[in-house]
Amino acid sequence: MTSSLSLIQQYGPQVLSGFGITIVSWLGAVVLGMALGFLIAVLQLFAGRWVRAILRVYIEVLRTTPFLVQLFILYYGGPNFGLSLQALDAGIIALAIYGSAYFAEVFRSGFTSVPRGHIEAAQCLGMSRLTTIWRVQLPQMLVIITPSLVNLIIILSKETSVLSIVTVPELTAILTQIGSEQFVYVQTMLILSVCYLLLVGVTQKLGSWAEARASRFLQH
């Protein structure tokens, strides 16, 4: 423990910089992934048959292939198709695309969990399809899927460690480099574990707060 504290004191700025990039990568991927996943979920429910078939293939491919493979294809294979990205940009986009497949399934299941009677009641009141989605289905769906969303966000936070493979200077990359230079692998991995423990712990607390608020909303 003393050795770990001395490493933090010596390499504090580098560790904080790496932790900051980890958080930026994670939040960027979550926001983009949720937006894309929501769009895919809506299209799955209301688009034509061929669009739904294409989106189903998209989801299944992303869910059945490792994230590392997807990251390699985007970062190293992208230049072959005229898509040359910086490591950090490629990491955020790859993680967002990977997460979008899971977010899409969570949103889709949430939409389908809304009682059919509520939708029919909105239609009887003369609401359009878009208004029904926005004022009836969306609020109830968000309450239902809050626990699943929190779990998925936590999973994506830990997937950021994979970005070190393509030279993104996030926390895992920084601590791995320090461990290689100073031959203190156990200490650096301990620091890494503690940082992710803090990150996940804060996310769980916020998630519990969101779940409690959502549960009160559902009860009313």
C-alpha positions as CSV (number, residue, x, y, z in Angstrom):
1,M,0.0,0.0,0.0
2,T,2.9,2.4,0.8
3,S,4.4,1.7,-2.5
4,S,1.1,2.4,-4.3
5,L,0.8,5.7,-2.5
6,S,4.3,6.7,-3.4
7,L,3.6,5.9,-7.1
8,I,0.5,8.1,-6.9
9,Q,2.5,10.9,-5.5
10,Q,5.2,10.5,-8.2
11,Y,3.0,10.0,-11.2
12,G,-0.1,11.8,-9.9
13,P,-0.6,14.1,-12.9
14,Q,-0.2,11.3,-15.4
15,V,-2.7,9.1,-13.5
16,L,-5.2,12.0,-13.3
17,S,-4.8,12.7,-17.0
18,G,-5.4,9.0,-17.9
19,F,-8.4,8.9,-15.5
20,G,-9.8,12.0,-17.2
21,I,-9.5,10.5,-20.7
22,T,-11.1,7.3,-19.4
23,I,-14.1,9.4,-18.1
24,V,-14.3,11.4,-21.3
25,S,-14.2,8.3,-23.5
26,W,-16.8,6.6,-21.3
27,L,-19.3,9.5,-21.2
28,G,-18.9,10.3,-24.9
29,A,-19.6,6.6,-25.8
30,V,-22.6,6.5,-23.5
31,V,-24.2,9.6,-24.9
32,L,-23.6,8.7,-28.5
33,G,-24.5,5.0,-27.9
34,M,-27.7,5.9,-26.2
35,A,-28.7,8.3,-29.0
36,L,-28.0,5.8,-31.7
37,G,-29.6,2.9,-29.8
38,F,-32.7,4.9,-29.2
39,L,-33.0,5.7,-32.9
40,I,-32.4,2.0,-33.8
41,A,-35.1,1.0,-31.3
42,V,-37.7,3.4,-32.8
43,L,-36.9,2.3,-36.3
44,Q,-37.2,-1.4,-35.3
45,L,-40.7,-0.7,-34.0
46,F,-42.1,1.6,-36.7
47,A,-39.9,1.3,-39.9
48,G,-40.6,-1.1,-42.8
49,R,-39.7,-4.8,-42.9
50,W,-36.4,-4.4,-44.8
51,V,-35.2,-1.7,-42.4
52,R,-36.0,-3.8,-39.4
53,A,-34.2,-6.8,-41.0
54,I,-31.0,-4.7,-41.6
55,L,-31.1,-3.3,-38.1
56,R,-31.5,-6.8,-36.7
57,V,-28.4,-8.0,-38.5
58,Y,-26.5,-4.9,-37.2
59,I,-27.5,-5.7,-33.6
60,E,-26.7,-9.4,-33.8
61,V,-23.3,-8.8,-35.5
62,L,-22.2,-6.3,-32.8
63,R,-23.5,-8.4,-29.9
64,T,-21.9,-11.6,-31.1
65,T,-18.4,-10.2,-31.9
66,P,-15.8,-9.1,-29.4
67,F,-15.5,-5.3,-28.8
68,L,-11.7,-5.6,-29.4
69,V,-12.3,-7.0,-32.9
70,Q,-14.7,-4.1,-33.7
71,L,-12.2,-1.6,-32.4
72,F,-9.4,-3.1,-34.5
73,I,-11.6,-3.0,-37.7
74,L,-12.5,0.7,-37.2
75,Y,-9.1,1.9,-36.2
76,Y,-6.8,-0.2,-38.4
77,G,-9.2,-1.0,-41.2
78,G,-10.8,2.4,-41.5
79,P,-7.9,3.9,-43.5
80,N,-8.6,1.3,-46.2
81,F,-12.0,2.9,-46.8
82,G,-10.8,6.5,-46.4
83,L,-11.7,6.7,-42.7
84,S,-8.6,7.8,-40.8
85,L,-9.4,8.5,-37.1
86,Q,-7.3,9.6,-34.1
87,A,-7.0,6.9,-31.5
88,L,-9.3,8.6,-29.0
89,D,-11.9,9.4,-31.6
90,A,-11.8,5.9,-32.9
91,G,-12.1,4.5,-29.4
92,I,-15.2,6.6,-28.5
93,I,-16.9,5.9,-31.8
94,A,-16.2,2.1,-31.6
95,L,-17.4,2.0,-28.0
96,A,-20.5,4.0,-28.9
97,I,-21.3,1.7,-31.8
98,Y,-20.8,-1.4,-29.7
99,G,-23.0,0.0,-26.9
100,S,-25.7,1.1,-29.3
101,A,-26.6,-2.5,-30.1
102,Y,-27.3,-3.2,-26.4
103,F,-29.0,0.1,-25.8
104,A,-31.2,-0.5,-28.8
105,E,-32.4,-3.8,-27.3
106,V,-33.0,-2.2,-23.9
107,F,-35.0,0.6,-25.4
108,R,-37.0,-1.8,-27.6
109,S,-37.9,-4.0,-24.7
110,G,-38.9,-0.9,-22.8
111,F,-41.2,0.3,-25.5
112,T,-42.9,-3.1,-25.8
113,S,-43.4,-3.3,-22.1
114,V,-45.7,-0.3,-22.0
115,P,-49.3,-1.7,-21.6
116,R,-51.2,-1.7,-24.9
117,G,-54.2,-0.2,-23.3
118,H,-52.3,3.0,-22.5
119,I,-51.4,3.4,-26.2
120,E,-54.9,2.7,-27.4
121,A,-56.2,5.3,-24.9
122,A,-53.8,7.9,-26.3
123,Q,-55.0,7.0,-29.8
124,C,-58.6,7.4,-28.8
125,L,-57.8,10.9,-27.5
126,G,-56.6,11.8,-31.0
127,M,-52.9,11.8,-30.3
128,S,-50.6,11.2,-33.3
129,R,-48.1,8.4,-33.3
130,L,-45.2,10.8,-32.5
131,T,-47.2,12.4,-29.7
132,T,-48.1,9.0,-28.3
133,I,-44.4,8.0,-28.2
134,W,-43.3,11.2,-26.6
135,R,-46.0,11.7,-24.0
136,V,-47.1,8.1,-23.2
137,Q,-44.6,5.5,-24.2
138,L,-41.3,7.3,-23.6
139,P,-41.9,8.3,-19.9
140,Q,-43.2,4.8,-18.9
141,M,-40.4,3.1,-20.9
142,L,-37.7,5.1,-19.2
143,V,-39.1,4.1,-15.8
144,I,-39.1,0.4,-16.7
145,I,-35.6,0.3,-18.2
146,T,-33.7,2.4,-15.7
147,P,-32.0,-0.6,-13.9
148,S,-30.9,-2.1,-17.2
149,L,-29.6,1.2,-18.5
150,V,-27.5,1.7,-15.3
151,N,-26.0,-1.8,-15.6
152,L,-25.1,-1.3,-19.3
153,I,-23.5,2.1,-18.5
154,I,-21.4,0.4,-15.8
155,I,-20.3,-2.3,-18.3
156,L,-19.2,0.3,-20.8
157,S,-17.2,2.1,-18.1
158,K,-15.1,-1.1,-17.8
159,E,-14.8,-1.6,-21.5
160,T,-12.8,1.6,-21.8
161,S,-9.8,-0.3,-20.6
162,V,-9.7,-2.0,-24.0
163,L,-8.9,1.4,-25.7
164,S,-5.4,1.1,-24.4
165,I,-4.7,-1.5,-27.1
166,V,-5.0,1.2,-29.8
167,T,-2.7,3.6,-27.9
168,V,-5.5,5.8,-26.3
169,P,-3.7,7.3,-23.3
170,E,-6.4,6.4,-20.8
171,L,-5.9,5.1,-17.3
172,T,-5.1,1.5,-18.2
173,A,-2.5,2.6,-20.7
174,I,-0.8,5.1,-18.4
175,L,-0.6,2.6,-15.5
176,T,0.6,-0.2,-17.7
177,Q,3.4,2.0,-18.9
178,I,4.3,3.1,-15.4
179,G,4.4,-0.6,-14.3
180,S,6.6,-1.5,-17.2
181,E,9.0,1.3,-16.5
182,Q,9.2,0.8,-12.8
183,F,8.6,-3.0,-12.6
184,V,5.7,-2.5,-10.2
185,Y,2.9,-4.3,-12.0
186,V,1.0,-5.3,-8.9
187,Q,0.9,-1.8,-7.5
188,T,-0.2,-0.2,-10.7
189,M,-3.0,-2.8,-11.2
190,L,-4.1,-2.1,-7.6
191,I,-4.3,1.6,-8.4
192,L,-6.2,0.8,-11.6
193,S,-8.7,-1.4,-9.7
194,V,-9.3,1.2,-7.1
195,C,-9.9,3.9,-9.7
196,Y,-12.5,1.7,-11.5
197,L,-14.0,0.8,-8.2
198,L,-14.6,4.5,-7.4
199,L,-16.0,5.1,-10.9
200,V,-18.4,2.2,-10.8
201,G,-19.3,3.0,-7.2
202,V,-20.3,6.5,-8.0
203,T,-22.3,5.3,-11.0
204,Q,-24.1,2.7,-8.9
205,K,-25.0,5.4,-6.4
206,L,-26.4,7.7,-9.1
207,G,-28.1,4.7,-10.6
208,S,-29.8,3.8,-7.3
209,W,-31.0,7.4,-7.0
210,A,-32.4,7.3,-10.5
211,E,-34.1,4.0,-9.9
212,A,-35.7,5.3,-6.7
213,R,-37.0,8.4,-8.5
214,A,-38.3,6.3,-11.3
215,S,-40.0,3.9,-8.9
216,R,-41.8,6.8,-7.2
217,F,-42.9,8.1,-10.6
218,L,-44.3,4.7,-11.6
219,Q,-46.2,4.4,-8.3
220,H,-47.9,7.7,-9.0
